[in-house]
Amino acid sequence: MSFRGARWLVAAQAAALLFLAGGCGDYQKINDRSQIIGIGVDPVPDKPDMLAFTLQVPNLEIATQQSPGLGTGGRQGGEAVPYKNFYVEATSVQSAVSRAQTMYDKSFFLGNLETVVFQTGLSERDLTRVTEQLMRDETIDKLAYVVATRDSARSVLEARTNAPPATTIEAMWYNDMPQRGYSAPEKLWQFWRDAELIGREPHAPLVEATDDSIRMDGTELYFGYQPVGWLTPDDTVFYNFLAGQVRAISISIPDARRTFDVRIMRSRVHLREVPTKDGMVLWDDIQVRANLNSTETMAQRPLTNREVERYEDVVERYLHDNCVRVFRALQSVQADAVGFGYRYLIHHPERIYEIRDRWGDEFGHARIHVTVRCRISREGNIL
Amino acid sequence: MNAQNERLYNLSAFQAIALFSSSFLPVMFWIYPTVAVHYARLDAQWALLVTVLIGVVISWVHGRLNDRFPNMTGPDFACLVWGKWIGKAITALYVPVYLLFLGVSLYFTISLMKYFFPLTMRMWLALAMTVVAWRGAWCGVEAMGRASAIVHPLTFAGILASFGAILANADQPLIPLSFTSPSQTASGVYHLLPLYLGMDLILIVNPYYRHRRGKSEWYPVIATAIGGVVVMLVFFSIVVNLGFTPTERLAYPVQAVIQLIRLRGFLVERLGIVIIILSVAYTALFLGNHIWALSTTIARIVGVSDHKFRPFTLFVAPSIFAISQIIATTMHARDIVTMILAPASWVVVVIIPVSTHLIASIRGLRTDTREELQAQGRQRPPKRRRIRSSP
């Protein structure tokens, strides 16, 4: 019994030692730290090795300065924005952060990175280099979103939005946005993975700064790290159909001179790739489940079964035509953003070197079969 | 040998399985998907599967060997089978291999801890782990068995839950089902066997668990199968998320992939830190097991009773610490694994135990005539019977 008591005493003493290991030795006040939430990368025209970085941190002091009633805030609104940007020319992300540190009194850290903005004019070499640096750094959050812009990354991160632009961009997807389809988000690690993966190419949403917001402007397509083309916002919808990524979006379907509206609840996709003598044949079977939002008859009478079937046919034809068009656009730049090549590699691992060297070409010249099956499951309540 | 009877049933079946199961994996756990994809390309999962099967078969051989000589440690029956001096020489071969193996394992673990403690020197991290492990080893195998029975199920559950979640998160779960190249697969298997280096601990624990015909030979097999489940699950959750070619580019794929999931509303937002905590506990346990095992082996080589292992821990633990400090870079550690530990593990895990077993069966050597190994044994006291029925 005394032995057991002694053992408890030792355990209690050992546990008391933990009080000394509170881990507060390198304690930093939260006010002394500053998260970098956005990184923008632009090319520098004359210096090929240099990149222009825009580093964004939230400006937390602005809230106290502007608080009404206290009378401390002299200026009302005006120039105040909820973020600070640092503009640095450097050869790497890390050296840019180090240089920016000389301009600010709070220590930067990158664990809460939200958005990375790439200018589309970045060369393949620069983009490879920056992506590698971002992936290599252990402290950077790999779940940040990657976006591309045709203006400059600086202008996007300078947009006059209510929240910092980096946060605004991340919020478009982070909160499981219901309208999944008008944009094709890609996280930093997915961008890196798709660029490195054999038989699948990365993409990034295109954004543009407007007067007081940030607007989606389609999708930038890459071949490896090389920007090769882009899709319009409307085409992005059909790209998402091809990839089976559409969730809960409403689209209007033109039918001769009239239109009706459906709400696509969910799209699934079944991909197949069949090698033949004349090259690859790529099958993309799209299945769509939709609700009817509005009809052509303006709800004057209940829908018959036959009409619903006709609507289904119209949706199928419309989606088919447009998906084929977008597929051809992907083929024209050889950017396999859906990942047919990777699937083919998984099913034929013995052809790895052939696929690695020649997939872009094979994909560009493949024959395609797109089929769409639509089922309208609900016609609504009123009629 | 005089203490034989009192030490016989120190480990329950569950403790024995947990102890065996926590005595391998760490040396390659953080890097093996990269190694598998590097050598076996798209046959990596076949190479892993073959490695796991080899591990299971070899662990069964270890179990058989133990049941053949139930009352003596590994070095003793090596001397019995091979003759005194060859047996001692063979056993002595284990010592440098295992010292290097433990040093490299410690190096990989502190490299990962360094990421969470960027301001702490490697030396202090390694020292802390070595001291904890050494203290555990000092208490002997019974204490390590009890600790294993707690830590190992926790680690196993943690890995199943987190990597299961990562696997379910994948956006295109594609795994190749066709088989390409036997030579690539063989190369992969050759380089992946260090996953099961550490299994020889089973031989030294031999007299400390209860041997029963038809049952105790399966303890190592169950332990290895648990390891195999972990190996396959972690590998699949990595390749379905990252794909095969990018996995090859990563130095620490396991660590990279656990950063990629963020469970909202979960107790901890990043699972990574949980896995690191579990892996630190696991590695400390693993080091403790092996410090005990290696000290006991050295004790038997120099002819001291296996209860007098404690002075030898004072050589083993500092050596492990020193080796972990000498290794400079990850590539250096990986080179040690591929150049030295891969061939060495074929020798110490596969060739030596299998040939020991073969020679023992050819020469008809066995010491398993004790009552509990006989199918129809004599009347046993009821107390033992109750122990038997525990899991």
Chai-1 contact restraints between the chains, C-beta under 6 A:
chainA,res_idxA,chainB,res_idxB,connection_type,confidence,min_distance_angstrom,max_distance_angstrom,comment,restraint_id
A,D26,B,L119,contact,1.0,0.0,6.0,A-B,restraint_1
A,E138,B,Y115,contact,1.0,0.0,6.0,A-B,restraint_2
A,K142,B,Q259,contact,1.0,0.0,6.0,A-B,restraint_3
A,W189,B,L260,contact,1.0,0.0,6.0,A-B,restraint_4
A,R193,B,L242,contact,1.0,0.0,6.0,A-B,restraint_5
A,R193,B,G243,contact,1.0,0.0,6.0,A-B,restraint_6
A,R193,B,P246,contact,1.0,0.0,6.0,A-B,restraint_7
A,E196,B,T245,contact,1.0,0.0,6.0,A-B,restraint_8
A,E196,B,P246,contact,1.0,0.0,6.0,A-B,restraint_9
A,L197,B,G243,contact,1.0,0.0,6.0,A-B,restraint_10
A,L197,B,T245,contact,1.0,0.0,6.0,A-B,restraint_11
A,L197,B,P246,contact,1.0,0.0,6.0,A-B,restraint_12
A,I198,B,T245,contact,1.0,0.0,6.0,A-B,restraint_13
A,I346,B,L174,contact,1.0,0.0,6.0,A-B,restraint_14
A,I346,B,P176,contact,1.0,0.0,6.0,A-B,restraint_15
A,P349,B,L42,contact,1.0,0.0,6.0,A-B,restraint_16
A,P349,B,P176,contact,1.0,0.0,6.0,A-B,restraint_17
A,P349,B,T180,contact,1.0,0.0,6.0,A-B,restraint_18
A,E350,B,T180,contact,1.0,0.0,6.0,A-B,restraint_19
